[in-house]
Amino acid sequence: MTAATQDSATSPIAREPRRLARLKVDHAAIVENWRFFKKQAPGAAVSAVVKADAYGLGSVSASRALAQAGARIFFTATSAEAALVRRALGEGPQIFVLNGPTRDDLGVYAAAKLTPILNSMAQIQLWDKRGPAGLHIDTGMNRLGIGPEELTAAASALKDVSMALVMSHLACASDIKHAFNAIQLRRFVDAATLFPKASRSLASTGGVLIGPDYHFDLIRPGIGLYGSGGLDADNPKLNVAATIDAPILQVRDVEPGETFGYGGAFTAAQKMRTATVALGYADGYLRSLSTRGYGFLAGAKRPILGRVSMDLIIIDVTGCAEAQPGAMVEFLGPNAPIDEIAALAGTAPYELLTTFAGTVRKTGVHG
């Protein structure tokens, strides 16, 4: 290795290429949100859904905090996610894998002592009494799960398997008054009778908020742990688990008639002061927030002017003396609530959090 190569390999730039936007995670808030759902369903066990790296907030640290608070059941989407959580938590907690096993990862299930959720007859046959399992019953989502025409065959194939759980997933839980919720509830109750020894689970975050008829033996809060109620309207006030901010790079005064950013999508109607912030869609900040979103600085919302670009956003800081290079602007957090920002972006808080928080650098993790 040449000296030049050594310098490159050991330089801070080579070692830690980082964006300037940052994510601060409050693990105490995640725990308090878990306790909120525990209060909503006092007769049920309360699991923690930590798939997608705990919705972008870090599954290892989030799982550890939740386990210390008393969580004993966790859900991931894949076996790789589950193995990571197992290494973090050690033996003891039960970790379900929602997508179920494939032939290629059966060894991972055995090594990490994972529990699959079986979603098809093919997965049932593949698992073949290798250990405890859960079963996903499709009650109308038409995504994963055993359909009504397969239930009898599934029950027969699983008669010698230790059934840890039967579950389903509500398609319309974000609207607690939607008529389809009750239809799925009836279908689930009927189907679950074929597996009388298994615990039952129907409700994730939104489903928990519908009411006790949906709680059964186990609830599965996901997005609710990370600060959103998961409802289309009237969300409960949960603790803020993620704060994302980014620094101002430059401040400038502009004259009436000047335009901002790509396409000149915004034109100044009067003299303004603007700040360019080190944040863009490379950080996961959605381009759909162009001219709709805002940053929060010095006690006020600062509207985005023009288009969000790859690395930069322009905000209106007229009259804000605190707007100086290096000042941090909040784009998600106590003053920029996740449900509000998601609505402005025309998306769900799930996408906002996993895209935004899953991309920016994590720093100042606390709680």
C-alpha positions in Angstrom: 0.0 0.0 0.0 1.5 3.4 -1.0 1.6 6.3 1.4 -1.0 8.1 -0.7 -3.3 5.0 -0.4 -2.7 4.8 3.3 -3.6 8.5 3.8 -6.8 8.0 1.8 -7.9 4.9 3.7 -7.3 6.5 7.1 -8.5 10.0 6.5 -11.7 11.1 8.2 -13.3 11.6 4.8 -12.6 8.0 3.7 -13.6 6.6 7.1 -16.9 8.4 7.7 -18.5 10.0 4.6 -21.4 11.8 6.2 -24.2 14.1 5.3 -24.7 17.2 7.4 -28.3 16.6 8.3 -28.6 14.7 11.6 -31.1 12.5 13.4 -31.4 12.5 17.2 -33.3 9.6 18.7 -35.0 9.7 22.0 -35.2 6.2 23.4 -37.1 7.3 26.5 -39.8 8.6 24.2 -40.0 5.3 22.4 -40.4 3.5 25.7 -43.1 5.9 26.8 -45.0 5.3 23.6 -44.8 1.6 24.2 -46.2 2.1 27.6 -49.0 4.2 26.1 -50.1 1.2 24.1 -49.8 -1.0 27.1 -52.3 1.2 28.9 -54.6 1.0 25.8 -54.7 -2.8 26.0 -54.2 -3.8 29.6 -55.3 -7.3 29.0 -52.9 -8.0 26.1 -49.2 -8.6 25.8 -47.5 -5.6 24.0 -44.9 -6.4 21.4 -42.6 -4.1 19.5 -42.3 -3.9 15.8 -38.7 -3.0 15.0 -38.6 -3.8 11.2 -36.9 -1.5 8.8 -34.2 -0.7 11.4 -37.0 0.4 13.8 -38.5 2.6 11.1 -35.2 4.2 10.5 -34.4 5.0 14.1 -32.0 2.1 14.8 -33.3 -1.4 15.7 -30.4 -2.4 18.0 -30.7 0.6 20.3 -34.5 0.8 20.2 -34.9 -2.9 20.9 -32.5 -2.7 23.9 -34.4 0.2 25.3 -37.7 -1.6 24.9 -36.4 -4.8 26.3 -35.2 -3.0 29.4 -38.6 -1.5 29.8 -40.2 -5.0 29.7 -40.9 -5.8 26.0 -40.5 -9.5 25.4 -41.9 -10.0 21.9 -40.5 -8.3 18.8 -41.4 -8.4 15.2 -39.1 -7.8 12.2 -39.8 -8.3 8.4 -36.8 -10.4 7.6 -34.5 -13.0 9.2 -31.5 -10.7 8.7 -33.2 -8.0 10.7 -34.2 -10.5 13.3 -30.7 -11.9 13.7 -29.4 -8.4 14.3 -32.0 -7.9 17.1 -31.2 -11.3 18.6 -27.5 -10.4 18.8 -28.5 -7.1 20.5 -30.9 -8.7 23.0 -29.4 -12.2 23.6 -31.6 -15.2 24.4 -35.0 -14.7 26.0 -37.2 -12.4 24.0 -39.2 -14.0 21.2 -38.6 -12.6 17.8 -41.1 -13.2 15.0 -40.2 -12.7 11.3 -43.2 -11.5 9.4 -42.1 -12.4 5.9 -41.6 -16.0 6.9 -38.8 -18.4 6.0 -37.1 -19.2 2.7 -35.0 -22.2 1.9 -31.9 -20.0 2.0 -32.4 -18.7 5.5 -33.5 -21.7 7.5 -30.1 -21.9 9.1 -30.5 -18.3 10.3 -33.7 -19.2 12.0 -32.1 -22.1 13.8 -28.9 -20.2 14.8 -30.7 -17.2 16.1 -33.8 -19.0 17.5 -36.2 -17.0 15.5 -40.0 -17.7 15.1 -41.4 -17.5 11.6 -44.8 -16.2 10.6 -45.9 -18.7 8.0 -47.8 -17.0 5.2 -48.4 -19.8 2.6 -48.8 -23.5 2.3 -45.3 -23.6 0.7 -43.8 -22.0 3.8 -45.8 -24.4 6.1 -44.3 -27.3 4.2 -40.8 -25.8 4.2 -40.9 -25.2 8.0 -42.1 -28.8 8.6 -42.1 -28.9 12.4 -38.7 -27.3 12.9 -40.0 -25.5 15.9 -42.7 -23.0 17.1 -44.3 -20.9 14.4 -46.9 -18.3 13.9 -49.5 -18.2 11.1 -50.7 -15.3 9.2 -54.4 -15.6 8.1 -55.5 -13.3 5.3 -58.8 -11.7 6.3 -59.0 -9.2 3.4 -55.6 -7.4 2.9 -54.8 -9.8 0.0 -51.1 -9.3 0.5 -49.7 -12.1 2.7 -51.3 -14.9 4.5 -53.3 -18.1 4.3 -56.6 -17.5 2.4 -60.0 -18.9 3.5 -59.8 -21.7 0.9 -56.6 -22.9 2.5 -57.4 -22.8 6.2 -58.5 -26.4 6.6 -55.4 -27.7 4.8 -53.2 -25.3 6.9 -54.8 -26.5 10.2 -54.2 -30.1 9.2 -50.6 -29.5 8.1 -49.8 -27.6 11.4 -51.5 -30.1 13.8 -48.1 -31.3 15.1 -46.5 -27.8 15.1 -46.3 -25.8 18.3 -48.4 -22.8 17.3 -47.1 -19.7 19.0 -49.4 -17.2 17.3 -52.2 -16.7 14.7 -52.4 -13.2 13.4 -53.9 -11.1 10.7 -53.5 -7.5 9.5 -56.1 -4.8 9.2 -56.3 -3.1 5.8 -58.2 0.0 6.9 -57.1 0.6 10.6 -56.0 4.1 9.8 -59.8 5.0 9.7 -61.2 3.6 12.9 -64.8 3.9 11.7 -64.2 2.1 8.4 -66.7 -0.7 7.9 -64.1 -3.2 6.7 -62.5 -3.3 10.1 -65.5 -5.1 11.6 -65.6 -7.5 8.6 -62.0 -8.5 9.1 -62.6 -8.8 12.9 -65.4 -11.4 12.3 -63.3 -13.3 9.7 -60.3 -13.4 12.1 -62.4 -14.7 15.0 -63.9 -17.4 12.8 -60.5 -18.5 11.4 -58.7 -18.5 14.7 -61.0 -21.1 16.1 -59.1 -23.7 14.0 -56.1 -23.0 16.2 -57.4 -22.9 19.7 -54.1 -23.2 21.5 -52.4 -20.3 19.7 -52.3 -16.8 21.0 -54.2 -14.3 18.7 -53.1 -11.0 17.3 -55.0 -8.6 15.0 -54.1 -5.0 15.9 -51.0 -3.0 15.0 -50.9 0.7 15.9 -54.1 1.9 14.3 -56.0 -1.3 15.3 -55.2 -0.8 18.9 -56.9 2.5 18.9 -60.1 1.1 17.4 -61.0 -0.5 20.7 -60.6 -3.6 23.0 -62.5 -5.9 20.6 -59.4 -5.8 18.4 -56.8 -6.4 21.1 -57.0 -10.2 21.7 -53.9 -11.7 23.3 -51.1 -9.6 21.7 -50.9 -6.2 20.1 -48.2 -5.1 17.6 -47.5 -1.3 17.8 -45.1 -0.2 15.1 -45.3 3.4 13.9 -46.9 4.3 17.2 -43.6 3.6 19.1 -41.9 6.2 16.9 -44.3 9.0 17.4 -47.3 8.6 15.0 -50.7 7.3 15.8 -51.1 5.9 12.3 -54.5 7.3 11.8 -55.8 9.5 9.0 -57.1 12.0 11.5 -57.4 12.7 15.2 -54.1 11.0 16.2 -53.3 10.7 19.8 -50.5 12.9 21.1 -47.5 10.6 21.4 -43.9 11.4 22.5 -41.5 12.6 19.8 -39.0 9.9 19.2 -37.1 11.5 16.3 -35.7 15.0 15.7 -34.0 15.8 12.4 -32.2 19.1 11.8 -29.7 20.5 9.3 -27.4 23.5 9.3 -27.7 26.7 7.4 -24.9 27.1 4.8 -25.6 30.6 3.5 -27.8 33.5 4.1 -28.6 36.2 1.5 -30.8 39.2 0.8 -32.9 39.0 -2.4 -34.8 41.6 -4.3 -38.4 41.5 -5.6 -38.7 39.5 -8.8 -35.9 37.2 -8.1 -36.6 33.4 -8.4 -35.3 30.5 -6.3 -33.9 27.1 -7.1 -34.5 24.8 -10.1 -37.2 25.9 -12.5 -37.6 29.3 -10.7 -40.5 27.7 -9.0 -40.9 30.6 -6.5 -40.6 34.3 -7.2 -40.0 36.9 -4.5 -42.9 39.4 -4.3 -40.9 41.7 -2.0 -37.5 42.0 -0.6 -36.6 38.9 1.4 -33.9 37.2 3.4 -33.3 33.6 2.6 -31.2 30.7 4.0 -29.8 27.8 2.1 -29.9 24.6 4.3 -27.8 21.5 3.9 -30.7 19.1 3.3 -32.3 17.5 0.3 -33.7 14.4 -1.2 -30.3 12.7 -0.9 -31.0 12.9 2.8 -34.4 11.4 2.3 -36.3 14.7 2.6 -39.1 14.2 0.1 -39.1 16.3 -3.0 -42.9 16.5 -2.7 -42.3 19.0 0.2 -41.2 21.6 -2.3 -43.1 24.9 -1.6 -45.2 22.9 1.0 -42.9 22.0 3.8 -41.1 24.1 6.3 -38.2 24.2 8.7 -38.5 25.5 12.3 -36.0 28.1 13.6 -36.1 30.7 16.4 -39.7 30.0 17.4 -41.3 30.1 14.0 -42.0 28.0 10.9 -39.8 29.0 7.9 -41.4 28.0 4.6 -39.5 26.2 1.9 -39.1 28.4 -1.2 -39.1 26.6 -4.5 -38.0 23.1 -5.1 -36.2 20.7 -2.7 -33.0 19.7 -4.5 -30.6 16.9 -3.9 -28.5 18.5 -1.2 -30.1 21.9 -0.6 -33.3 23.6 0.5 -34.0 27.4 0.5 -36.2 28.7 3.4 -37.6 32.1 4.1 -35.9 33.7 7.1 -37.0 37.3 6.6 -36.8 39.1 9.9 -35.0 36.3 11.7 -31.7 37.5 13.2 -30.9 34.0 14.4 -30.6 32.7 10.8 -26.8 32.6 10.4 -24.5 30.0 8.8 -24.2 27.1 11.2 -27.6 27.5 12.8 -29.5 24.3 12.9 -33.0 24.2 11.4 -35.5 21.5 12.6 -37.4 19.7 9.8 -38.9 16.9 11.9 -39.5 16.9 15.7 -41.4 18.6 18.4 -42.0 21.7 16.2 -42.4 19.8 12.9 -44.7 16.9 13.9 -44.4 13.7 11.9 -48.1 13.5 11.0 -48.2 17.1 9.9 -45.1 16.9 7.7 -46.3 13.6 6.2 -49.6 15.2 5.3 -47.8 18.1 3.6 -45.8 15.7 1.6 -48.9 13.8 0.5 -47.7 10.6 2.1 -47.9 8.4 5.2 -45.7 8.9 8.3 -44.3 5.4 7.6 -42.7 6.5 4.4 -41.6 9.8 5.8 -39.8 8.2 8.7 -38.2 5.3 7.0 -37.0 7.4 4.1 -36.0 10.5 6.0 -34.7 9.0 9.3 -33.4 6.0 7.6 -31.0 8.1 5.4 -29.6 10.9 7.6 -26.8 10.3 10.0 -27.7 9.3 13.5 -26.0 11.4 16.2 -26.7 12.5 19.7 -28.8 9.4 20.4 -30.1 9.7 24.0 -32.7 8.5 26.4 
